[in-house]
């Protein structure tokens, strides 16, 4: 009868999992910040395009609903990806800039967001209020660890 051999006796235990290296963490946060800024621009463009959607000749307001939902998601993702409370400004600043540019008449007389379009006005108010509420919640929130990423000390 052969003697039993175990393979497990010769193996070493893997090192305990620790926080990611500092450079990797910084790179991931920077990549998250870039994604959030680009997403803020893209959702703003999509909302502007949907501001004139009509059903049966009537404006339906889908753009204002999208502004609220997208801005909540962007604000949450910004904090999760960057790990800083001020990260809510990353999608908000390009979004506000895009809305301001859309409300200015060009030299040719073109206007993306007219003042007589109730959906466009509701979209701006709803989107701005959403970013304001999400930013205010971040300011008042106690320091906690959300998700997988921990804020740097």
C-alpha positions, -999 to +999 in steps of 0.1 A: +000+000+000+016+033-011+020+061+015-005+089+010+010+122+000-007+156+003+000+185-019-014+210+005+015+207+029+039+222+005+019+252-006+021+286+011-010+305+020-016+335-004-009+369+010-038+386+026-057+410+003-050+446+011-059+479-004-048+485-040-015+502-046-017+540-044-009+546-081-036+521-092-061+537-069-053+572-082-056+559-118-089+543-112-103+575-096-090+596-125-106+573-150-139+574-131-137+612-131-132+613-168-161+589-174-184+610-152-175+642-170-181+626-204-214+611-191-225+645-179-220+659-214-237+630-231-268+630-209-271+667-213-270+663-251-295+635-250-318+656-227-316+685-252-325+663-281-355+648-262-367+682-251-387+686-283-402+651-285-439+653-292-467+627-292-498+637-310-485+672-314-480+677-276-447+679-258-444+649-235-417+660-210-396+629-211-365+651-210-373+664-176-377+629-162-345+618-178-327+648-163-338+637-128-329+600-132-296+606-150-284+633-126-291+611-096-272+582-112-243+605-123-240+621-088-240+587-071-215+572-096-192+603-093-189+598-055-184+561-058-158+564-086-138+594-072-144+588-035-147+625-027-178+645-018-171+673-042-172+648-071-209+656-077-195+688-094-178+667-121-210+658-140-228+690-129-204+716-143-204+703-179-242+697-177-248+733-166-224+747-192-242+727-219-276+740-208-263+776-208-249+773-243-281+757-255-301+787-242-280+813-261-291+823-296-264+820-323-256+848-348-277+829-374-307+830-350-306+793-340-316+783-305-314+748-290-335+755-260-363+780-265-380+799-237-414+789-249-407+752-245-420+742-211-402+709-213-368+726-217-374+749-188-387+720-166-356+700-176-332+728-165-350+733-132-354+696-125-318+688-134-304+717-115-325+709-084-314+672-086-277+681-087-283+706-058-301+680-037-274+653-044-246+678-035-264+688-004-268+652+007-231+646+002-223+676+024-246+664+052-237+627+050-216+614+078-182+601+067-188+564+058-174+539+034-198+534+005-193+505-019-160+489-025-138+521-026-128+538+006-121+575+007-084+583+011-073+593+046 
